[in-house]
Amino acid sequence: MIDLHTHILPGVDDGVKTMDDAVAFARVAADDGVRTIVATPHYRDGFFLNARPEVLAGVAALNARLEAEGVAVSVLPGAEVHVSADIIERVKSGQAPTLADNGRTVLFELSMSQYPIDLENLVFQMRLAGLQVLFAHPERIRYFQDDVSRFEAVVRLGAFGQITTGSVTGTFGDDVVAFSEELARKRLVHVVASDAHNTRGRPPVLSSSKARLGDWMGEAFARRMTDESPRAFVAGVDPELPDLPEPTARRRSLASRLFRRG
């Protein structure tokens, strides 16, 4: 399995604190069947601004330590990039990290509680710029919780969604479980990741959410969410997915028709 969203880099954000902790974190992931971890520290002005050069250096040091310790996990660079007006420029200039440093795939974070401004236009512009937009934990974003058609709209523009292990298994409450299942059944999410910050409260495990997704949607869907689609995102290509059903809550815009997959 491949875990696309983790906070394994030590001492750079609200995740793992020390290199020893990072090694223990990687061991938990390996024991769960994860073989590739993407380090996605926060990239957000005023909080944790982990620019690409620092992330690349941190990942190189961590991989060297894991190899020395005999931990069978490979770590790739990335970031959880918070929404900003100049996000395209930051990615294109190499300031904001992309998943696996592929120059294309942005793990895109919104505020949990504040509504974004003109989100559909921003996603449209990111797509025009050739970027692959992967929303981090949409099931926990109030803007989408309040109206699922808002998330459906950006997916129809060509964006993707990453749900979180804890959201599927109940860490964040029953309402989030229910919304995660709704997004899965509507085929609006495309990968599950741990968003792990430590080895206990939010550990780097995928097997429990894979099993639950299998119960909801079948084994093929669960496998796609934990292996096939994350492999595509690492490579910077769009995963092969079934066509979405026709929208029920709103008409597609011209832009969404231009970028519709399938």
C-alpha positions in Angstrom: 0.0 0.0 0.0 1.0 3.6 -0.5 0.2 6.3 2.0 0.0 9.7 0.3 -0.6 12.0 3.3 1.6 11.8 6.4 3.4 14.1 8.8 6.5 11.9 9.2 9.2 14.5 8.7 10.5 15.2 12.2 10.3 18.6 13.8 8.9 20.6 10.9 5.2 20.9 11.8 2.5 19.5 14.2 3.5 15.9 13.3 6.5 13.7 14.3 8.9 15.5 16.6 12.2 13.6 16.5 14.1 11.3 14.0 13.7 8.4 16.4 10.0 9.0 16.4 10.0 9.0 12.6 11.7 5.6 12.5 9.1 4.2 14.9 6.4 5.8 12.8 7.8 4.1 9.7 7.9 0.8 11.5 4.2 1.0 12.3 3.4 1.7 8.7 5.6 -1.2 7.5 3.9 -3.6 9.9 0.6 -2.5 8.5 1.6 -3.3 4.9 2.6 0.2 3.7 5.7 0.2 1.5 5.7 3.8 0.3 5.1 6.9 2.4 4.8 10.4 1.1 6.0 13.0 3.6 3.5 15.9 3.4 4.3 18.6 6.0 2.2 21.6 6.1 2.9 24.4 3.6 1.0 27.4 4.9 1.9 31.1 5.4 2.1 32.1 9.1 2.1 28.5 10.3 4.5 26.0 8.8 6.1 27.0 5.5 8.0 23.9 4.5 9.5 24.9 1.2 10.6 22.4 -1.4 14.4 22.5 -0.7 13.9 21.8 3.0 11.5 19.0 2.4 13.8 17.3 -0.1 16.7 17.5 2.3 14.6 16.2 5.2 13.3 13.2 3.1 16.9 12.3 2.1 18.1 12.3 5.7 15.1 10.2 6.8 15.5 7.7 4.0 19.2 7.3 5.0 18.2 6.6 8.6 15.5 4.2 7.6 17.9 2.2 5.4 20.4 2.1 8.2 17.7 0.8 10.6 16.5 -1.8 8.1 13.0 -0.4 7.9 11.4 -1.6 4.6 9.6 1.7 3.8 10.5 4.3 1.2 9.7 8.0 1.9 8.9 10.4 -0.9 8.7 14.2 -0.7 5.5 16.2 -0.8 3.5 18.8 1.2 0.0 19.6 2.3 -0.3 22.9 0.5 -2.8 25.4 1.9 -5.0 27.4 -0.4 -3.6 30.8 -1.4 -4.2 33.2 -4.2 -0.8 32.6 -5.8 -0.7 28.8 -5.3 -0.1 28.2 -9.1 2.9 30.5 -9.1 4.3 28.9 -6.0 4.0 25.4 -7.4 5.3 26.3 -10.9 8.3 28.2 -9.4 9.3 25.2 -7.3 8.6 26.8 -3.9 5.6 24.7 -2.9 6.3 20.9 -3.0 4.3 18.5 -5.1 3.7 14.9 -4.3 6.8 12.8 -5.1 8.3 16.0 -6.4 6.6 15.3 -9.7 6.0 19.0 -10.4 2.2 18.4 -11.0 0.3 16.8 -8.1 -0.8 19.2 -5.4 -2.2 17.9 -2.1 -4.5 20.8 -1.6 -5.7 21.9 1.8 -8.7 24.2 2.7 -9.6 25.6 6.0 -11.6 23.2 8.1 -14.2 25.8 9.0 -13.8 28.9 6.8 -15.5 29.0 3.4 -13.1 29.5 0.5 -13.6 32.3 -2.1 -14.3 31.3 -5.7 -13.0 27.8 -5.3 -14.3 26.5 -8.6 -12.5 29.2 -10.5 -9.3 28.5 -8.6 -9.5 24.7 -9.4 -10.3 25.6 -13.0 -7.2 27.8 -13.2 -5.0 25.1 -11.6 -6.2 22.6 -14.1 -5.5 25.0 -17.0 -2.0 25.3 -15.6 -1.5 21.6 -15.9 -1.7 20.8 -12.2 -3.3 17.8 -10.7 -5.5 18.9 -7.7 -6.0 16.4 -4.9 -8.1 17.7 -2.0 -6.9 16.7 1.4 -9.7 15.2 3.7 -12.7 16.8 2.0 -14.9 14.8 4.4 -13.7 17.0 7.2 -14.2 20.4 5.4 -17.3 22.2 6.6 -17.8 23.9 3.2 -18.3 20.5 1.6 -20.1 19.0 4.6 -22.7 21.7 4.3 -23.4 21.0 0.7 -21.9 17.9 -1.0 -22.7 19.4 -4.5 -19.8 21.8 -3.9 -17.3 19.0 -3.8 -19.0 17.3 -6.7 -18.5 20.5 -8.7 -14.8 20.6 -8.2 -14.4 16.8 -8.9 -16.3 17.4 -12.2 -13.7 20.1 -13.0 -11.1 17.4 -12.7 -10.1 17.5 -9.1 -9.7 14.4 -6.9 -10.3 13.7 -3.2 -8.3 12.0 -0.4 -10.2 10.7 2.6 -8.6 9.8 5.9 -8.3 6.5 7.7 -9.7 8.0 10.9 -12.6 9.5 9.1 -13.6 6.0 7.8 -13.0 4.2 11.1 -14.6 6.7 13.5 -11.8 8.8 15.0 -13.6 12.0 14.0 -17.1 10.9 14.8 -20.1 9.2 13.3 -21.1 12.2 11.1 -17.7 12.2 9.4 -18.0 8.4 8.9 -21.4 8.9 7.3 -20.1 11.7 5.0 -17.1 9.6 4.1 -19.3 6.8 3.0 -21.5 9.2 1.0 -18.5 10.5 -0.8 -17.3 6.9 -1.5 -20.6 5.8 -2.8 -20.9 8.8 -5.1 -17.3 8.0 -6.3 -16.2 11.5 -5.4 -13.0 10.3 -3.5 -10.1 8.5 -5.0 -7.5 7.6 -2.4 -7.4 6.9 1.3 -4.4 8.1 3.4 -3.6 8.1 7.0 -2.8 11.8 7.6 -0.9 10.4 10.4 0.8 12.7 13.0 2.1 10.1 15.5 2.1 6.4 16.3 -0.9 6.4 18.7 -3.8 8.8 18.3 -3.3 9.2 14.6 -1.1 6.3 13.4 0.2 5.6 9.9 -2.2 2.7 9.1 -4.3 2.0 6.1 -5.5 -1.6 6.5 -8.4 -0.8 8.8 -9.8 1.8 6.4 -9.2 -0.5 3.4 -11.3 -3.1 5.1 -14.1 -0.7 5.8 -14.0 0.7 2.3 -14.2 -2.9 1.0 -17.3 -3.4 3.1 -18.9 -0.3 1.6 -17.8 -0.6 -2.0 -16.1 -3.9 -2.6 -12.6 -5.2 -2.7 -11.7 -3.7 -6.1 -12.6 -0.2 -4.9 -10.6 -0.6 -1.7 -7.6 -1.8 -3.6 -7.8 1.1 -6.0 -8.0 3.6 -3.1 -4.9 2.2 -1.4 -2.6 1.1 -4.3 -3.7 1.8 -7.8 -4.8 5.4 -7.5 -2.0 6.5 -5.1 0.5 5.0 -7.5 -0.9 7.2 -10.3 -0.8 10.3 -8.2 2.9 9.6 -7.3 3.6 9.4 -11.0 1.6 12.6 -11.7 -1.0 10.9 -14.0 -4.7 10.7 -13.6 -5.8 7.3 -12.2 -8.1 5.1 -14.3 -11.6 5.5 -12.9 -15.2 4.7 -13.8 -17.2 7.5 -15.2 -19.1 9.6 -12.6 -22.9 9.4 -12.7 -24.7 12.4 -14.0 -25.0 15.1 -11.4 -28.3 15.4 -9.6 -28.1 18.6 -7.6 -26.8 21.1 -10.2 -26.0 21.5 -13.8 -22.4 21.2 -15.0 -20.8 24.4 -16.1 -19.0 24.7 -19.5 -15.7 24.5 -17.6 -16.7 21.2 -16.0 -17.7 19.7 -19.3 -14.4 20.7 -20.8 -12.5 18.9 -18.0 -14.8 16.0 -17.4 -13.0 12.7 -17.2 -14.0 9.7 -19.3 
